[in-house]
Amino acid sequence: MTHPPERAAEILRLFHAEKWPIGTIATQLGLHHGVVRRVLAAEGVVLASPEPWPSMADPYEPFIRELLTKYPRLRSSRVFEMVRQRGYTGSESHLRKLIYQRQWRPRPLAEAFLRLRTLPGEQAQVDWAHFGRVQVGKASRQLVAFVMVLSYSRRIHLRFFLGMGMSNFLEGHVGAFEAFGGVPRVLLYDNLKSAVAERVGDAIRFNPTLLALAGHYRFEPRPVAVARGNEKGRVERAIQYARHNFFAAREFKDIDDLNAQAAAWCTGLAASRPCPEDRGRSVDAVFQEEGPSLLALPGNPFPAEERIVARVGKTPYVRFDTNDYSVPHDQVRKSLTVVAGTSIVRILDGLRIVASHPRSYDRGAQIEDPAHVASLVEAKAAASAHRGVERLHFATPAAKPFLKLVGERRQNLGAAVSGLLRLLDRHGAEELEAALVEAASAGVGHLGAVKHVIERRREERGLPTPTPVPLGDNPRVRDIVVTPHALSRYDTIGAANNTEDEA
């Protein structure tokens, strides 16, 4: 921290001319004594270190220094336990303070790093970057960016995703290779879980999916050494550059709009900046030089979509990523394969695509194809009509030839079945059967003719027209089964009453 020249001059004057001690200078100028010491030290004043106060830990100083020289990373809590076993009676906090203030722990030597240079097309560096969260409907999604930078030209590929799933990781690679028009020979990773499944020291087990990707594009995946961030400093600086130069104060409608702006930024402003390795040329100019050195792209891109097996229940929907996607109604009670990309969700029965939907990043949403809903409604209506035909067949055998006449005259079979069921409920099976036989024998296939025959037959017998009684919407009342009794039982009851009157 720099200090105003007039303040520094006043400190030097009071110290040299007035011979004020450091504490007095600090008190009079309203400064901390450490500030006064730094100003004097910056001017070449050699200050004598104050004599440390005696401490009960002083007899153990040689042992502590030797111990920490041998084990520089040993924790103070462990040092305290070892010293306490040797007779130290002070507190752990006091010992920890002494180790820090008196610098009993040896400082690590400053490590110098070589500037890493690469050949054109030789290497790229890869990493994820966090950019907060975004709200999509009822879901709060993590906004992350996949960043790949070519080490030679510093060309950046930046693409945003709503999560760091393996499919997004793969799609980030595929998009980067297509944007570069080729593949670097080596890709560096920072021990990402998507890249390194397990690591013990120098023993590394790569993620099998990443190895399949590497085999497809013929590059070598290489994780950086532990605690060696300098080995992938290019992608770290690219992330900071994107964070401050692109994303800061950026407005966007959705993830697609954000990625469109990011792609324009990568080929525009980010590509026109001076190349760090050659300030006289732009990144784009150096990239044009590097492009021919990249490996050629294969004939087909690597399949980056996420694949899961989902079970369809009794309703025609498949659940994926907390949302429900419709399928044809004939796929219920089956196991289907969901193949999901960043924008499209396809549902397969074996190799056959049975449904395709735009992907939703909402939570609890229901994504439907109108054709699936329409076919389900039609199937339900057809099933209802089929049940009605079966009921007519068992109640009135003459319904079959009558419906055949209706079909031959190309009339509405559904309306005819519904009308016959209403006549069955109103007049009974015997009355409807007789009317159907008469209508069919006359070659008449019209519902109105059946109604006319029933009314005529009842009028000839002097029977009144039955009045329908609405039963409401209560299914317990509407579907109740009433067993009719023989009328002769009522005659018996009447005869018994007459006998009692005569007695």
C-alpha angles and dihedrals in degrees: 000000000000123000130212111271092236091055092049091047091052092051092050092047094051092046099046104027103031095031092224116169119243094254093054092049091050093049096048095045095041094241136131113258089237090061090053091049092051092051092050092045091051088056093052098260110152109216123198113239112245116251109258118242113254114262136191086238093063094092089057096049096099091050092048093048092049091046094050092044089058095039107026094174096050110131120246090236090061091045089052092053092050093047092045090055087056094055106277110148101182128103127276093237091054092051092048090052092051092049089054100039097043093040095232089157109078114240116239116250114256109257120223119212129209118233105252114226126186137193123248112283092005104110147013130183125223134197145147122243127199119228102176125257136305130206116237109182105299094343127090107211130193112245111214135164127222107217127190121173128185107235096216104045098019091229108167130216112195125181129164126220136180095240141355099259121151092252090056090048091053094044089051090058094046092050092047093051091049091048091051093043091229147033129264115232095234130032120197121212132188097229091282115179088233088059107029115042094183137359130186110176107304093343108103132185111194124214106266092225091055090050089053089051091048091050091051094051097031098234130135116241111215126179118211120245118271113273091007103118091155089072090069099029091128094066091042090055090044090055092051090047091051092045095054103026100040114016101038110105089353116156122204138165099219142336093283092053090048092051092048089054091046092052090051090049093051093053094036125035097008092049094048095054118105114273110247091222094049113023091186092067134050125245089249092054092051090045091056087056093047097045098082091053093060120100114260119258117251120248094260131029121248112265102251100172122119114248127201136159113237130188118226112219128201091297118067098248136109119210118222128163093351093307133100122231122194124239131183112286092243089067096069118125091022135114112241134182118243114207109189129185128176092275109015133051115199124189118206135194098202104310095336119098108226098173141011126191139170108258118254123208092191123106123247093001123151113219112194137183108220089220091059092052093046093050091049092051091048092049091050091050091048091050091050091051091048091054089050092052090050091052092050091048093056096039100043118016090193090068091080098062090040093054089047089059089048090054093047090055089049094238125151107284093190092056091046092052092047091049093049091050090053091050089048092054093045103042105019134242097284095054093044092047092055092048092049093050091052093046094047093047088053090050092241115143101182129113092221090060091055091051090049092051092050093049092047093050092050091047091051090055092045094244120151121241108266114246115224114233113210111228097193126226097300104118092203089062098034095050099039115130115225117195111214118225128218113268091225088076090063090052088054091052091050092050091051091053091051090053092053091051092053091051 
